[in-house]
Amino acid sequence: MDRKIIAKKLRELRGERTLETVSVGTGLSVQALCNYESAIRIPRDEAKMAIAKYYGVPVVDIFFTDKVHEW
């Protein structure tokens, strides 16, 4: 998981909504959401599920990439 990619996806999903609106809808704090959107932290599984449910998007679409690592 790349924090910057996740942060970008979360900002795009939020669109014109305020962090306060998403906070109420997800049950997560504004500070936590800000940390996720700023690539400071990656949400725990429970938070991932709450965010995905709020936006109506599968967890994998937000928090996992199709990027293949070269070994």
mmCIF file of the N, C-alpha and C atoms, coordinates in Angstrom:
data_MODEL
# 
_entry.id   MODEL 
# 
loop_
_atom_site.group_PDB 
_atom_site.id 
_atom_site.type_symbol 
_atom_site.label_atom_id 
_atom_site.label_alt_id 
_atom_site.label_comp_id 
_atom_site.label_asym_id 
_atom_site.label_entity_id 
_atom_site.label_seq_id 
_atom_site.pdbx_PDB_ins_code 
_atom_site.Cartn_x 
_atom_site.Cartn_y 
_atom_site.Cartn_z 
_atom_site.occupancy 
_atom_site.B_iso_or_equiv 
_atom_site.pdbx_formal_charge 
_atom_site.auth_seq_id 
_atom_site.auth_comp_id 
_atom_site.auth_asym_id 
_atom_site.auth_atom_id 
_atom_site.pdbx_PDB_model_num 
ATOM 1   N N  . MET A 1 1  ? 0.842   -1.186 0.000  1.00 0.00 ? 1  MET A N  1 
ATOM 2   C CA . MET A 1 1  ? 0.000   0.000  0.000  1.00 0.00 ? 1  MET A CA 1 
ATOM 3   C C  . MET A 1 1  ? 0.884   1.245  0.000  1.00 0.00 ? 1  MET A C  1 
ATOM 4   N N  . ASP A 1 2  ? 0.604   2.111  -0.896 1.00 0.00 ? 2  ASP A N  1 
ATOM 5   C CA . ASP A 1 2  ? 1.342   3.360  -0.988 1.00 0.00 ? 2  ASP A CA 1 
ATOM 6   C C  . ASP A 1 2  ? 0.492   4.471  -0.369 1.00 0.00 ? 2  ASP A C  1 
ATOM 7   N N  . ARG A 1 3  ? 0.993   5.073  0.681  1.00 0.00 ? 3  ARG A N  1 
ATOM 8   C CA . ARG A 1 3  ? 0.232   6.107  1.406  1.00 0.00 ? 3  ARG A CA 1 
ATOM 9   C C  . ARG A 1 3  ? -0.199  7.250  0.499  1.00 0.00 ? 3  ARG A C  1 
ATOM 10  N N  . LYS A 1 4  ? 0.681   7.657  -0.401 1.00 0.00 ? 4  LYS A N  1 
ATOM 11  C CA . LYS A 1 4  ? 0.367   8.793  -1.272 1.00 0.00 ? 4  LYS A CA 1 
ATOM 12  C C  . LYS A 1 4  ? -0.763  8.462  -2.244 1.00 0.00 ? 4  LYS A C  1 
ATOM 13  N N  . ILE A 1 5  ? -0.769  7.251  -2.754 1.00 0.00 ? 5  ILE A N  1 
ATOM 14  C CA . ILE A 1 5  ? -1.840  6.832  -3.667 1.00 0.00 ? 5  ILE A CA 1 
ATOM 15  C C  . ILE A 1 5  ? -3.159  6.753  -2.914 1.00 0.00 ? 5  ILE A C  1 
ATOM 16  N N  . ILE A 1 6  ? -3.132  6.171  -1.716 1.00 0.00 ? 6  ILE A N  1 
ATOM 17  C CA . ILE A 1 6  ? -4.348  6.077  -0.899 1.00 0.00 ? 6  ILE A CA 1 
ATOM 18  C C  . ILE A 1 6  ? -4.864  7.473  -0.568 1.00 0.00 ? 6  ILE A C  1 
ATOM 19  N N  . ALA A 1 7  ? -3.971  8.363  -0.169 1.00 0.00 ? 7  ALA A N  1 
ATOM 20  C CA . ALA A 1 7  ? -4.362  9.734  0.175  1.00 0.00 ? 7  ALA A CA 1 
ATOM 21  C C  . ALA A 1 7  ? -5.032  10.419 -1.006 1.00 0.00 ? 7  ALA A C  1 
ATOM 22  N N  . LYS A 1 8  ? -4.465  10.252 -2.178 1.00 0.00 ? 8  LYS A N  1 
ATOM 23  C CA . LYS A 1 8  ? -5.042  10.863 -3.384 1.00 0.00 ? 8  LYS A CA 1 
ATOM 24  C C  . LYS A 1 8  ? -6.433  10.304 -3.669 1.00 0.00 ? 8  LYS A C  1 
ATOM 25  N N  . LYS A 1 9  ? -6.593  9.000  -3.560 1.00 0.00 ? 9  LYS A N  1 
ATOM 26  C CA . LYS A 1 9  ? -7.900  8.373  -3.784 1.00 0.00 ? 9  LYS A CA 1 
ATOM 27  C C  . LYS A 1 9  ? -8.930  8.902  -2.793 1.00 0.00 ? 9  LYS A C  1 
ATOM 28  N N  . LEU A 1 10 ? -8.532  9.029  -1.522 1.00 0.00 ? 10 LEU A N  1 
ATOM 29  C CA . LEU A 1 10 ? -9.465  9.510  -0.499 1.00 0.00 ? 10 LEU A CA 1 
ATOM 30  C C  . LEU A 1 10 ? -9.876  10.954 -0.759 1.00 0.00 ? 10 LEU A C  1 
ATOM 31  N N  . ARG A 1 11 ? -8.932  11.794 -1.164 1.00 0.00 ? 11 ARG A N  1 
ATOM 32  C CA . ARG A 1 11 ? -9.271  13.193 -1.476 1.00 0.00 ? 11 ARG A CA 1 
ATOM 33  C C  . ARG A 1 11 ? -10.214 13.264 -2.673 1.00 0.00 ? 11 ARG A C  1 
ATOM 34  N N  . GLU A 1 12 ? -9.964  12.414 -3.670 1.00 0.00 ? 12 GLU A N  1 
ATOM 35  C CA . GLU A 1 12 ? -10.834 12.395 -4.842 1.00 0.00 ? 12 GLU A CA 1 
ATOM 36  C C  . GLU A 1 12 ? -12.241 11.923 -4.478 1.00 0.00 ? 12 GLU A C  1 
ATOM 37  N N  . LEU A 1 13 ? -12.334 10.892 -3.656 1.00 0.00 ? 13 LEU A N  1 
ATOM 38  C CA . LEU A 1 13 ? -13.645 10.390 -3.244 1.00 0.00 ? 13 LEU A CA 1 
ATOM 39  C C  . LEU A 1 13 ? -14.420 11.430 -2.444 1.00 0.00 ? 13 LEU A C  1 
ATOM 40  N N  . ARG A 1 14 ? -13.723 12.168 -1.609 1.00 0.00 ? 14 ARG A N  1 
ATOM 41  C CA . ARG A 1 14 ? -14.406 13.173 -0.775 1.00 0.00 ? 14 ARG A CA 1 
ATOM 42  C C  . ARG A 1 14 ? -14.967 14.298 -1.630 1.00 0.00 ? 14 ARG A C  1 
ATOM 43  N N  . GLY A 1 15 ? -14.266 14.647 -2.687 1.00 0.00 ? 15 GLY A N  1 
ATOM 44  C CA . GLY A 1 15 ? -14.753 15.697 -3.581 1.00 0.00 ? 15 GLY A CA 1 
ATOM 45  C C  . GLY A 1 15 ? -15.013 16.996 -2.850 1.00 0.00 ? 15 GLY A C  1 
ATOM 46  N N  . GLU A 1 16 ? -16.243 17.499 -2.948 1.00 0.00 ? 16 GLU A N  1 
ATOM 47  C CA . GLU A 1 16 ? -16.629 18.775 -2.339 1.00 0.00 ? 16 GLU A CA 1 
ATOM 48  C C  . GLU A 1 16 ? -17.122 18.633 -0.901 1.00 0.00 ? 16 GLU A C  1 
ATOM 49  N N  . ARG A 1 17 ? -17.225 17.397 -0.422 1.00 0.00 ? 17 ARG A N  1 
ATOM 50  C CA . ARG A 1 17 ? -17.669 17.189 0.959  1.00 0.00 ? 17 ARG A CA 1 
ATOM 51  C C  . ARG A 1 17 ? -16.616 17.720 1.925  1.00 0.00 ? 17 ARG A C  1 
ATOM 52  N N  . THR A 1 18 ? -17.065 18.179 3.075  1.00 0.00 ? 18 THR A N  1 
ATOM 53  C CA . THR A 1 18 ? -16.122 18.606 4.106  1.00 0.00 ? 18 THR A CA 1 
ATOM 54  C C  . THR A 1 18 ? -15.645 17.386 4.894  1.00 0.00 ? 18 THR A C  1 
ATOM 55  N N  . LEU A 1 19 ? -14.516 17.535 5.553  1.00 0.00 ? 19 LEU A N  1 
ATOM 56  C CA . LEU A 1 19 ? -14.036 16.470 6.422  1.00 0.00 ? 19 LEU A CA 1 
ATOM 57  C C  . LEU A 1 19 ? -15.033 16.209 7.546  1.00 0.00 ? 19 LEU A C  1 
ATOM 58  N N  . GLU A 1 20 ? -15.711 17.254 8.005  1.00 0.00 ? 20 GLU A N  1 
ATOM 59  C CA . GLU A 1 20 ? -16.710 17.106 9.062  1.00 0.00 ? 20 GLU A CA 1 
ATOM 60  C C  . GLU A 1 20 ? -17.862 16.220 8.599  1.00 0.00 ? 20 GLU A C  1 
ATOM 61  N N  . THR A 1 21 ? -18.299 16.403 7.375  1.00 0.00 ? 21 THR A N  1 
ATOM 62  C CA . THR A 1 21 ? -19.387 15.593 6.819  1.00 0.00 ? 21 THR A CA 1 
ATOM 63  C C  . THR A 1 21 ? -18.977 14.126 6.747  1.00 0.00 ? 21 THR A C  1 
ATOM 64  N N  . VAL A 1 22 ? -17.787 13.870 6.249  1.00 0.00 ? 22 VAL A N  1 
ATOM 65  C CA . VAL A 1 22 ? -17.296 12.494 6.146  1.00 0.00 ? 22 VAL A CA 1 
ATOM 66  C C  . VAL A 1 22 ? -17.081 11.906 7.533  1.00 0.00 ? 22 VAL A C  1 
ATOM 67  N N  . SER A 1 23 ? -16.635 12.717 8.464  1.00 0.00 ? 23 SER A N  1 
ATOM 68  C CA . SER A 1 23 ? -16.442 12.266 9.840  1.00 0.00 ? 23 SER A CA 1 
ATOM 69  C C  . SER A 1 23 ? -17.752 11.758 10.439 1.00 0.00 ? 23 SER A C  1 
ATOM 70  N N  . VAL A 1 24 ? -18.803 12.525 10.271 1.00 0.00 ? 24 VAL A N  1 
ATOM 71  C CA . VAL A 1 24 ? -20.115 12.120 10.794 1.00 0.00 ? 24 VAL A CA 1 
ATOM 72  C C  . VAL A 1 24 ? -20.575 10.833 10.108 1.00 0.00 ? 24 VAL A C  1 
ATOM 73  N N  . GLY A 1 25 ? -20.391 10.750 8.804  1.00 0.00 ? 25 GLY A N  1 
ATOM 74  C CA . GLY A 1 25 ? -20.849 9.591  8.033  1.00 0.00 ? 25 GLY A CA 1 
ATOM 75  C C  . GLY A 1 25 ? -20.073 8.320  8.297  1.00 0.00 ? 25 GLY A C  1 
ATOM 76  N N  . THR A 1 26 ? -18.813 8.458  8.663  1.00 0.00 ? 26 THR A N  1 
ATOM 77  C CA . THR A 1 26 ? -17.980 7.271  8.894  1.00 0.00 ? 26 THR A CA 1 
ATOM 78  C C  . THR A 1 26 ? -17.787 6.926  10.357 1.00 0.00 ? 26 THR A C  1 
ATOM 79  N N  . GLY A 1 27 ? -18.006 7.906  11.230 1.00 0.00 ? 27 GLY A N  1 
ATOM 80  C CA . GLY A 1 27 ? -17.746 7.691  12.646 1.00 0.00 ? 27 GLY A CA 1 
ATOM 81  C C  . GLY A 1 27 ? -16.271 7.846  12.997 1.00 0.00 ? 27 GLY A C  1 
ATOM 82  N N  . LEU A 1 28 ? -15.487 8.376  12.069 1.00 0.00 ? 28 LEU A N  1 
ATOM 83  C CA . LEU A 1 28 ? -14.060 8.606  12.297 1.00 0.00 ? 28 LEU A CA 1 
ATOM 84  C C  . LEU A 1 28 ? -13.830 10.071 12.615 1.00 0.00 ? 28 LEU A C  1 
ATOM 85  N N  . SER A 1 29 ? -12.769 10.366 13.330 1.00 0.00 ? 29 SER A N  1 
ATOM 86  C CA . SER A 1 29 ? -12.510 11.756 13.678 1.00 0.00 ? 29 SER A CA 1 
ATOM 87  C C  . SER A 1 29 ? -12.005 12.529 12.463 1.00 0.00 ? 29 SER A C  1 
ATOM 88  N N  . VAL A 1 30 ? -12.228 13.831 12.504 1.00 0.00 ? 30 VAL A N  1 
ATOM 89  C CA . VAL A 1 30 ? -11.741 14.710 11.446 1.00 0.00 ? 30 VAL A CA 1 
ATOM 90  C C  . VAL A 1 30 ? -10.220 14.598 11.366 1.00 0.00 ? 30 VAL A C  1 
ATOM 91  N N  . GLN A 1 31 ? -9.564  14.543 12.521 1.00 0.00 ? 31 GLN A N  1 
ATOM 92  C CA . GLN A 1 31 ? -8.100  14.439 12.543 1.00 0.00 ? 31 GLN A CA 1 
ATOM 93  C C  . GLN A 1 31 ? -7.624  13.156 11.874 1.00 0.00 ? 31 GLN A C  1 
ATOM 94  N N  . ALA A 1 32 ? -8.296  12.043 12.139 1.00 0.00 ? 32 ALA A N  1 
ATOM 95  C CA . ALA A 1 32 ? -7.909  10.777 11.514 1.00 0.00 ? 32 ALA A CA 1 
ATOM 96  C C  . ALA A 1 32 ? -8.055  10.873 10.003 1.00 0.00 ? 32 ALA A C  1 
ATOM 97  N N  . LEU A 1 33 ? -9.188  11.399 9.549  1.00 0.00 ? 33 LEU A N  1 
ATOM 98  C CA . LEU A 1 33 ? -9.406  11.543 8.105  1.00 0.00 ? 33 LEU A CA 1 
ATOM 99  C C  . LEU A 1 33 ? -8.356  12.444 7.480  1.00 0.00 ? 33 LEU A C  1 
ATOM 100 N N  . CYS A 1 34 ? -8.025  13.520 8.157  1.00 0.00 ? 34 CYS A N  1 
ATOM 101 C CA . CYS A 1 34 ? -6.997  14.435 7.680  1.00 0.00 ? 34 CYS A CA 1 
ATOM 102 C C  . CYS A 1 34 ? -5.649  13.712 7.567  1.00 0.00 ? 34 CYS A C  1 
ATOM 103 N N  . ASN A 1 35 ? -5.335  12.895 8.552  1.00 0.00 ? 35 ASN A N  1 
ATOM 104 C CA . ASN A 1 35 ? -4.080  12.124 8.517  1.00 0.00 ? 35 ASN A CA 1 
ATOM 105 C C  . ASN A 1 35 ? -4.057  11.151 7.348  1.00 0.00 ? 35 ASN A C  1 
ATOM 106 N N  . TYR A 1 36 ? -5.192  10.531 7.046  1.00 0.00 ? 36 TYR A N  1 
ATOM 107 C CA . TYR A 1 36 ? -5.258  9.596  5.923  1.00 0.00 ? 36 TYR A CA 1 
ATOM 108 C C  . TYR A 1 36 ? -5.112  10.343 4.595  1.00 0.00 ? 36 TYR A C  1 
ATOM 109 N N  . GLU A 1 37 ? -5.782  11.471 4.470  1.00 0.00 ? 37 GLU A N  1 
ATOM 110 C CA . GLU A 1 37 ? -5.739  12.244 3.224  1.00 0.00 ? 37 GLU A CA 1 
ATOM 111 C C  . GLU A 1 37 ? -4.414  12.971 3.029  1.00 0.00 ? 37 GLU A C  1 
ATOM 112 N N  . SER A 1 38 ? -3.643  13.108 4.084  1.00 0.00 ? 38 SER A N  1 
ATOM 113 C CA . SER A 1 38 ? -2.336  13.770 3.999  1.00 0.00 ? 38 SER A CA 1 
ATOM 114 C C  . SER A 1 38 ? -1.197  12.759 3.906  1.00 0.00 ? 38 SER A C  1 
ATOM 115 N N  . ALA A 1 39 ? -1.527  11.495 3.816  1.00 0.00 ? 39 ALA A N  1 
ATOM 116 C CA . ALA A 1 39 ? -0.549  10.404 3.725  1.00 0.00 ? 39 ALA A CA 1 
ATOM 117 C C  . ALA A 1 39 ? 0.334   10.306 4.966  1.00 0.00 ? 39 ALA A C  1 
ATOM 118 N N  . ILE A 1 40 ? -0.191  10.757 6.101  1.00 0.00 ? 40 ILE A N  1 
ATOM 119 C CA . ILE A 1 40 ? 0.543   10.635 7.359  1.00 0.00 ? 40 ILE A CA 1 
ATOM 120 C C  . ILE A 1 40 ? 0.342   9.243  7.945  1.00 0.00 ? 40 ILE A C  1 
ATOM 121 N N  . ARG A 1 41 ? -0.871  8.738  7.810  1.00 0.00 ? 41 ARG A N  1 
ATOM 122 C CA . ARG A 1 41 ? -1.206  7.417  8.339  1.00 0.00 ? 41 ARG A CA 1 
ATOM 123 C C  . ARG A 1 41 ? -2.039  6.642  7.321  1.00 0.00 ? 41 ARG A C  1 
ATOM 124 N N  . ILE A 1 42 ? -2.005  5.324  7.479  1.00 0.00 ? 42 ILE A N  1 
ATOM 125 C CA . ILE A 1 42 ? -2.891  4.434  6.721  1.00 0.00 ? 42 ILE A CA 1 
ATOM 126 C C  . ILE A 1 42 ? -3.923  3.924  7.719  1.00 0.00 ? 42 ILE A C  1 
ATOM 127 N N  . PRO A 1 43 ? -5.199  3.951  7.356  1.00 0.00 ? 43 PRO A N  1 
ATOM 128 C CA . PRO A 1 43 ? -6.232  3.519  8.305  1.00 0.00 ? 43 PRO A CA 1 
ATOM 129 C C  . PRO A 1 43 ? -6.123  2.038  8.672  1.00 0.00 ? 43 PRO A C  1 
ATOM 130 N N  . ARG A 1 44 ? -6.562  1.744  9.878  1.00 0.00 ? 44 ARG A N  1 
ATOM 131 C CA . ARG A 1 44 ? -6.689  0.343  10.302 1.00 0.00 ? 44 ARG A CA 1 
ATOM 132 C C  . ARG A 1 44 ? -7.860  -0.275 9.552  1.00 0.00 ? 44 ARG A C  1 
ATOM 133 N N  . ASP A 1 45 ? -7.985  -1.583 9.644  1.00 0.00 ? 45 ASP A N  1 
ATOM 134 C CA . ASP A 1 45 ? -8.998  -2.301 8.874  1.00 0.00 ? 45 ASP A CA 1 
ATOM 135 C C  . ASP A 1 45 ? -10.422 -1.806 9.142  1.00 0.00 ? 45 ASP A C  1 
ATOM 136 N N  . GLU A 1 46 ? -10.752 -1.545 10.418 1.00 0.00 ? 46 GLU A N  1 
ATOM 137 C CA . GLU A 1 46 ? -12.099 -1.089 10.745 1.00 0.00 ? 46 GLU A CA 1 
ATOM 138 C C  . GLU A 1 46 ? -12.389 0.260  10.077 1.00 0.00 ? 46 GLU A C  1 
ATOM 139 N N  . ALA A 1 47 ? -11.403 1.136  10.078 1.00 0.00 ? 47 ALA A N  1 
ATOM 140 C CA . ALA A 1 47 ? -11.564 2.443  9.447  1.00 0.00 ? 47 ALA A CA 1 
ATOM 141 C C  . ALA A 1 47 ? -11.671 2.300  7.930  1.00 0.00 ? 47 ALA A C  1 
ATOM 142 N N  . LYS A 1 48 ? -10.893 1.390  7.364  1.00 0.00 ? 48 LYS A N  1 
ATOM 143 C CA . LYS A 1 48 ? -10.970 1.141  5.913  1.00 0.00 ? 48 LYS A CA 1 
ATOM 144 C C  . LYS A 1 48 ? -12.384 0.725  5.534  1.00 0.00 ? 48 LYS A C  1 
ATOM 145 N N  . MET A 1 49 ? -12.965 -0.166 6.316  1.00 0.00 ? 49 MET A N  1 
ATOM 146 C CA . MET A 1 49 ? -14.319 -0.643 6.022  1.00 0.00 ? 49 MET A CA 1 
ATOM 147 C C  . MET A 1 49 ? -15.346 0.477  6.153  1.00 0.00 ? 49 MET A C  1 
ATOM 148 N N  . ALA A 1 50 ? -15.203 1.315  7.175  1.00 0.00 ? 50 ALA A N  1 
ATOM 149 C CA . ALA A 1 50 ? -16.138 2.430  7.363  1.00 0.00 ? 50 ALA A CA 1 
ATOM 150 C C  . ALA A 1 50 ? -16.050 3.421  6.210  1.00 0.00 ? 50 ALA A C  1 
ATOM 151 N N  . ILE A 1 51 ? -14.847 3.713  5.771  1.00 0.00 ? 51 ILE A N  1 
ATOM 152 C CA . ILE A 1 51 ? -14.651 4.648  4.658  1.00 0.00 ? 51 ILE A CA 1 
ATOM 153 C C  . ILE A 1 51 ? -15.222 4.071  3.370  1.00 0.00 ? 51 ILE A C  1 
ATOM 154 N N  . ALA A 1 52 ? -14.910 2.822  3.089  1.00 0.00 ? 52 ALA A N  1 
ATOM 155 C CA . ALA A 1 52 ? -15.406 2.182  1.873  1.00 0.00 ? 52 ALA A CA 1 
ATOM 156 C C  . ALA A 1 52 ? -16.933 2.124  1.865  1.00 0.00 ? 52 ALA A C  1 
ATOM 157 N N  . LYS A 1 53 ? -17.519 1.785  2.997  1.00 0.00 ? 53 LYS A N  1 
ATOM 158 C CA . LYS A 1 53 ? -18.986 1.725  3.095  1.00 0.00 ? 53 LYS A CA 1 
ATOM 159 C C  . LYS A 1 53 ? -19.585 3.105  2.870  1.00 0.00 ? 53 LYS A C  1 
ATOM 160 N N  . TYR A 1 54 ? -19.006 4.127  3.469  1.00 0.00 ? 54 TYR A N  1 
ATOM 161 C CA . TYR A 1 54 ? -19.520 5.494  3.313  1.00 0.00 ? 54 TYR A CA 1 
ATOM 162 C C  . TYR A 1 54 ? -19.523 5.924  1.851  1.00 0.00 ? 54 TYR A C  1 
ATOM 163 N N  . TYR A 1 55 ? -18.431 5.650  1.144  1.00 0.00 ? 55 TYR A N  1 
ATOM 164 C CA . TYR A 1 55 ? -18.326 6.060  -0.257 1.00 0.00 ? 55 TYR A CA 1 
ATOM 165 C C  . TYR A 1 55 ? -18.963 5.067  -1.225 1.00 0.00 ? 55 TYR A C  1 
ATOM 166 N N  . GLY A 1 56 ? -19.349 3.889  -0.734 1.00 0.00 ? 56 GLY A N  1 
ATOM 167 C CA . GLY A 1 56 ? -19.963 2.889  -1.596 1.00 0.00 ? 56 GLY A CA 1 
ATOM 168 C C  . GLY A 1 56 ? -18.986 2.289  -2.589 1.00 0.00 ? 56 GLY A C  1 
ATOM 169 N N  . VAL A 1 57 ? -17.746 2.129  -2.141 1.00 0.00 ? 57 VAL A N  1 
ATOM 170 C CA . VAL A 1 57 ? -16.674 1.618  -2.989 1.00 0.00 ? 57 VAL A CA 1 
ATOM 171 C C  . VAL A 1 57 ? -16.026 0.433  -2.275 1.00 0.00 ? 57 VAL A C  1 
ATOM 172 N N  . PRO A 1 58 ? -15.667 -0.624 -3.006 1.00 0.00 ? 58 PRO A N  1 
ATOM 173 C CA . PRO A 1 58 ? -14.985 -1.746 -2.345 1.00 0.00 ? 58 PRO A CA 1 
ATOM 174 C C  . PRO A 1 58 ? -13.662 -1.319 -1.709 1.00 0.00 ? 58 PRO A C  1 
ATOM 175 N N  . VAL A 1 59 ? -13.346 -1.913 -0.581 1.00 0.00 ? 59 VAL A N  1 
ATOM 176 C CA . VAL A 1 59 ? -12.115 -1.610 0.149  1.00 0.00 ? 59 VAL A CA 1 
ATOM 177 C C  . VAL A 1 59 ? -10.896 -1.753 -0.766 1.00 0.00 ? 59 VAL A C  1 
ATOM 178 N N  . VAL A 1 60 ? -10.871 -2.789 -1.575 1.00 0.00 ? 60 VAL A N  1 
ATOM 179 C CA . VAL A 1 60 ? -9.698  -3.021 -2.434 1.00 0.00 ? 60 VAL A CA 1 
ATOM 180 C C  . VAL A 1 60 ? -9.488  -1.905 -3.439 1.00 0.00 ? 60 VAL A C  1 
ATOM 181 N N  . ASP A 1 61 ? -10.566 -1.283 -3.890 1.00 0.00 ? 61 ASP A N  1 
ATOM 182 C CA . ASP A 1 61 ? -10.437 -0.199 -4.865 1.00 0.00 ? 61 ASP A CA 1 
ATOM 183 C C  . ASP A 1 61 ? -9.787  1.041  -4.269 1.00 0.00 ? 61 ASP A C  1 
ATOM 184 N N  . ILE A 1 62 ? -9.927  1.226  -2.970 1.00 0.00 ? 62 ILE A N  1 
ATOM 185 C CA . ILE A 1 62 ? -9.355  2.399  -2.319 1.00 0.00 ? 62 ILE A CA 1 
ATOM 186 C C  . ILE A 1 62 ? -7.964  2.117  -1.777 1.00 0.00 ? 62 ILE A C  1 
ATOM 187 N N  . PHE A 1 63 ? -7.798  0.992  -1.125 1.00 0.00 ? 63 PHE A N  1 
ATOM 188 C CA . PHE A 1 63 ? -6.602  0.777  -0.317 1.00 0.00 ? 63 PHE A CA 1 
ATOM 189 C C  . PHE A 1 63 ? -5.563  -0.179 -0.892 1.00 0.00 ? 63 PHE A C  1 
ATOM 190 N N  . PHE A 1 64 ? -5.846  -0.770 -2.028 1.00 0.00 ? 64 PHE A N  1 
ATOM 191 C CA . PHE A 1 64 ? -4.883  -1.678 -2.638 1.00 0.00 ? 64 PHE A CA 1 
ATOM 192 C C  . PHE A 1 64 ? -4.683  -1.290 -4.090 1.00 0.00 ? 64 PHE A C  1 
ATOM 193 N N  . THR A 1 65 ? -3.476  -1.459 -4.567 1.00 0.00 ? 65 THR A N  1 
ATOM 194 C CA . THR A 1 65 ? -3.168  -1.085 -5.942 1.00 0.00 ? 65 THR A CA 1 
ATOM 195 C C  . THR A 1 65 ? -2.916  -2.329 -6.781 1.00 0.00 ? 65 THR A C  1 
ATOM 196 N N  . ASP A 1 66 ? -2.957  -2.136 -8.072 1.00 0.00 ? 66 ASP A N  1 
ATOM 197 C CA . ASP A 1 66 ? -2.649  -3.227 -9.001 1.00 0.00 ? 66 ASP A CA 1 
ATOM 198 C C  . ASP A 1 66 ? -1.161  -3.253 -9.338 1.00 0.00 ? 66 ASP A C  1 
ATOM 199 N N  . LYS A 1 67 ? -0.417  -2.373 -8.699 1.00 0.00 ? 67 LYS A N  1 
ATOM 200 C CA . LYS A 1 67 ? 1.011   -2.247 -8.973 1.00 0.00 ? 67 LYS A CA 1 
ATOM 201 C C  . LYS A 1 67 ? 1.726   -3.563 -8.661 1.00 0.00 ? 67 LYS A C  1 
ATOM 202 N N  . VAL A 1 68 ? 2.471   -4.048 -9.615 1.00 0.00 ? 68 VAL A N  1 
ATOM 203 C CA . VAL A 1 68 ? 3.240   -5.278 -9.437 1.00 0.00 ? 68 VAL A CA 1 
ATOM 204 C C  . VAL A 1 68 ? 4.676   -4.891 -9.103 1.00 0.00 ? 68 VAL A C  1 
ATOM 205 N N  . HIS A 1 69 ? 5.189   -5.493 -8.074 1.00 0.00 ? 69 HIS A N  1 
ATOM 206 C CA . HIS A 1 69 ? 6.564   -5.200 -7.665 1.00 0.00 ? 69 HIS A CA 1 
ATOM 207 C C  . HIS A 1 69 ? 7.526   -6.042 -8.510 1.00 0.00 ? 69 HIS A C  1 
ATOM 208 N N  . GLU A 1 70 ? 8.569   -5.416 -8.958 1.00 0.00 ? 70 GLU A N  1 
ATOM 209 C CA . GLU A 1 70 ? 9.602   -6.142 -9.687 1.00 0.00 ? 70 GLU A CA 1 
ATOM 210 C C  . GLU A 1 70 ? 10.649  -6.624 -8.710 1.00 0.00 ? 70 GLU A C  1 
ATOM 211 N N  . TRP A 1 71 ? 11.003  -7.859 -8.805 1.00 0.00 ? 71 TRP A N  1 
ATOM 212 C CA . TRP A 1 71 ? 11.987  -8.435 -7.888 1.00 0.00 ? 71 TRP A CA 1 
ATOM 213 C C  . TRP A 1 71 ? 13.297  -8.565 -8.579 1.00 0.00 ? 71 TRP A C  1 
# 
